[in-house]
């Protein structure tokens, strides 16, 4: 599969047969990241009402949209466009300064024989059920710290408990990011041995296969997509 990070919690995941999945698309004007120019076949969002995570209407293409909270309400699993999506409910941080905390979902799905997990927009430390939800995930798209999301200590506990083979941080502060509530990536990397456990993509796109996944957990830091990419 090919994976592209737009910024925030938005990724384009392209299956080997060309099927395209976008996760948690944002409002560009609100965050400062570039508009998403790639078409998608399926868009997954962690909620239907968070403008930094739910803007499926801004993704080009005649796509199917799934608010993964709907999968939670239907028993925790829903198949859409041939993709089985599993989800578990989460919440924004209880002390959110801008509005009442909203419900959202964390979710996982399979692409090219690899289980992909997405942390959505959870604000508090994960409980036992939420941690167990990510067991067996190969690639974890993980929150990377800040005032409004799960504390980094709790994120590291999740990683240590579930041992994904590849951890890709998202939802961290960048030079274009307009809000100032998130942490810079060095805060997240301080929990790892950068010389032994961390790789850098040096771009916004990578190709990942089951054969190239590391045997032990490694972190892959990606750059965000600029306008025109």
C-alpha positions as CSV (number, residue, x, y, z in Angstrom):
1,X,0.0,0.0,0.0
2,X,1.0,3.6,-0.4
3,X,0.4,6.0,2.4
4,X,0.3,9.8,2.2
5,X,0.0,12.2,5.2
6,X,-1.9,15.4,4.4
7,X,-1.6,16.7,8.0
8,X,-3.6,16.5,11.3
9,X,-5.2,13.1,11.3
10,X,-5.8,12.9,7.5
11,X,-4.1,10.2,5.4
12,X,-4.6,8.8,1.9
13,X,-4.1,5.1,1.9
14,X,-3.9,3.5,-1.6
15,X,-4.3,-0.3,-1.8
16,X,-2.2,-2.3,-4.3
17,X,-5.3,-2.5,-6.6
18,X,-5.7,1.2,-6.6
19,X,-8.6,1.5,-4.1
20,X,-8.2,4.8,-2.1
21,X,-9.1,5.4,1.5
22,X,-8.9,8.8,3.2
23,X,-9.1,9.2,7.0
24,X,-10.3,12.1,9.0
25,X,-10.1,15.0,6.5
26,X,-9.9,18.5,7.9
27,X,-10.9,22.1,7.0
28,X,-7.8,23.6,5.4
29,X,-8.6,27.2,6.3
30,X,-9.0,26.3,10.0
31,X,-5.7,24.3,10.4
32,X,-3.4,25.8,7.7
33,X,-2.7,22.5,5.9
34,X,-3.2,22.4,2.1
35,X,-6.5,21.3,0.5
36,X,-6.8,17.6,-0.3
37,X,-6.6,17.2,-4.0
38,X,-6.6,13.4,-4.4
39,X,-9.8,11.5,-5.1
40,X,-11.0,8.8,-2.8
41,X,-13.2,5.8,-3.0
42,X,-13.9,5.6,0.7
43,X,-13.7,8.3,3.4
44,X,-13.6,7.3,7.1
45,X,-14.1,9.9,9.8
46,X,-13.9,9.7,13.6
47,X,-17.0,11.8,14.0
48,X,-19.5,13.7,11.9
49,X,-19.2,17.1,13.6
50,X,-15.5,17.9,14.2
51,X,-14.3,20.2,11.4
52,X,-10.7,19.2,12.0
53,X,-11.6,15.5,11.4
54,X,-14.9,15.1,9.5
55,X,-14.8,17.1,6.2
56,X,-15.5,14.2,3.8
57,X,-17.3,16.8,1.7
58,X,-14.0,18.4,0.8
59,X,-12.5,15.1,-0.5
60,X,-12.7,14.9,-4.3
61,X,-14.3,11.9,-6.1
62,X,-17.5,10.0,-5.9
63,X,-16.7,8.3,-2.6
64,X,-18.5,6.5,0.1
65,X,-18.4,8.1,3.5
66,X,-18.5,6.3,6.9
67,X,-18.7,8.1,10.2
68,X,-17.1,5.4,12.3
69,X,-19.2,6.3,15.2
70,X,-22.0,4.6,13.2
71,X,-20.0,1.4,13.3
72,X,-19.8,1.7,17.1
73,X,-23.6,2.1,17.2
74,X,-24.1,-1.0,15.0
75,X,-22.1,-3.2,17.3
76,X,-18.6,-2.2,16.6
77,X,-18.1,-3.4,13.1
78,X,-19.5,-2.3,9.7
79,X,-18.6,-3.3,6.2
80,X,-18.7,-0.5,3.6
81,X,-17.3,-0.5,0.0
82,X,-16.0,-4.0,0.8
83,X,-13.9,-2.9,3.7
84,X,-14.6,-4.2,7.2
85,X,-14.2,-1.3,9.6
86,X,-14.1,-1.9,13.4
87,X,-14.6,1.0,15.8
88,X,-14.7,1.8,19.5
89,X,-16.1,4.9,21.1
90,X,-13.9,7.6,22.6
91,X,-14.3,11.2,23.7
92,X,-12.5,14.5,23.4
93,X,-10.8,15.7,26.5
94,X,-13.3,16.5,29.3
95,X,-11.8,19.9,29.9
96,X,-12.0,21.1,26.3
97,X,-11.7,24.9,26.4
98,X,-13.7,25.6,23.2
99,X,-16.8,23.5,23.5
100,X,-18.4,20.6,25.3
101,X,-16.4,17.4,24.7
102,X,-17.7,15.4,21.8
103,X,-17.9,11.7,21.1
104,X,-15.7,10.3,18.4
105,X,-14.4,6.9,17.4
106,X,-11.1,5.1,17.1
107,X,-11.1,2.6,14.2
108,X,-9.1,-0.1,12.4
109,X,-9.3,-1.8,9.0
110,X,-7.2,-4.1,6.8
111,X,-5.3,-3.0,3.7
112,X,-3.1,-5.5,1.7
113,X,-3.0,-7.9,4.6
114,X,-2.0,-5.3,7.1
115,X,-4.2,-4.1,10.0
116,X,-4.3,-0.3,10.2
117,X,-5.3,1.5,13.4
118,X,-6.3,5.1,13.7
119,X,-6.6,6.9,17.1
120,X,-9.1,9.5,15.9
121,X,-9.3,12.4,18.4
122,X,-9.3,10.8,21.8
123,X,-8.6,13.2,24.7
124,X,-8.0,11.1,27.8
125,X,-5.9,8.0,28.5
126,X,-7.2,4.8,27.0
127,X,-9.1,2.4,29.1
128,X,-8.5,-1.4,29.1
129,X,-11.1,-2.0,26.4
130,X,-9.8,0.8,24.1
131,X,-6.2,-0.5,24.6
132,X,-7.3,-4.1,23.7
133,X,-9.0,-2.8,20.6
134,X,-5.6,-2.1,19.0
135,X,-4.1,-5.5,19.7
136,X,-2.9,-7.1,16.5
137,X,-2.6,-3.8,14.6
138,X,0.4,-3.7,12.2
139,X,0.4,0.1,11.5
140,X,-0.8,2.5,14.2
141,X,-1.6,6.1,13.2
142,X,-1.1,7.7,16.6
143,X,-1.8,11.0,18.3
144,X,1.5,12.8,19.1
145,X,0.6,15.0,22.1
146,X,-0.9,18.3,23.0
147,X,-3.3,20.1,25.3
148,X,-6.5,18.5,23.8
149,X,-5.5,14.9,23.1
150,X,-4.3,11.8,25.0
151,X,-1.2,12.5,27.1
152,X,2.1,11.2,25.7
153,X,2.7,8.9,28.7
154,X,-0.6,7.2,27.9
155,X,0.2,7.0,24.2
156,X,3.4,5.2,25.0
157,X,1.6,2.8,27.3
158,X,-0.7,1.9,24.4
159,X,2.3,1.3,22.0
160,X,4.1,-0.8,24.6
161,X,1.0,-2.8,25.3
162,X,0.0,-3.5,21.7
163,X,3.4,-3.5,20.0
164,X,2.4,-2.4,16.5
165,X,5.2,-3.0,14.0
166,X,5.1,0.5,12.7
167,X,4.0,3.7,14.5
168,X,3.3,6.8,12.4
169,X,2.7,9.9,14.5
170,X,0.0,12.4,13.4
171,X,-1.8,15.3,14.9
172,X,1.3,17.2,15.9
173,X,2.3,20.9,15.5
174,X,4.0,22.0,12.2
175,X,5.2,25.3,10.9
176,X,1.9,25.7,8.9
177,X,-0.4,24.6,11.7
178,X,-2.5,27.6,12.9
179,X,-3.7,26.4,16.4
180,X,-1.0,26.3,19.0
181,X,-2.5,23.5,21.2
182,X,-0.4,20.6,19.8
183,X,3.2,19.6,20.6
184,X,6.1,19.6,18.2
185,X,7.3,16.1,17.1
186,X,10.4,16.1,19.4
187,X,8.1,15.7,22.4
188,X,6.8,12.4,21.0
189,X,10.2,11.2,19.9
190,X,11.6,11.8,23.4
191,X,9.9,8.5,24.4
192,X,12.0,6.5,21.9
193,X,15.6,5.9,21.2
194,X,15.9,8.1,18.1
195,X,19.0,6.4,16.8
196,X,17.6,2.9,17.1
197,X,13.8,3.1,16.9
198,X,13.0,6.1,14.6
199,X,13.0,6.5,10.9
200,X,12.2,9.6,8.8
201,X,10.3,9.5,5.5
202,X,11.7,12.9,4.3
203,X,8.5,13.4,2.4
204,X,4.7,13.0,2.7
205,X,4.4,9.6,0.9
206,X,5.7,6.1,1.7
207,X,5.1,2.6,0.4
208,X,4.6,-0.1,2.9
209,X,4.2,-3.9,2.4
210,X,3.8,-6.7,4.8
211,X,7.3,-7.9,3.9
212,X,8.9,-4.6,4.6
213,X,7.3,-4.1,8.0
214,X,9.9,-4.2,10.8
215,X,10.0,-7.1,13.2
216,X,10.0,-4.9,16.3
217,X,8.1,-1.6,16.8
218,X,9.6,1.3,14.9
219,X,8.5,4.9,14.5
220,X,8.2,6.5,11.1
221,X,8.0,10.3,11.0
222,X,6.3,11.7,7.8
223,X,6.2,15.2,6.4
224,X,2.9,16.7,5.6
225,X,1.7,17.4,2.0
226,X,2.2,20.8,0.6
227,X,-0.1,22.5,-1.9
228,X,0.1,20.8,-5.3
229,X,1.2,17.4,-3.8
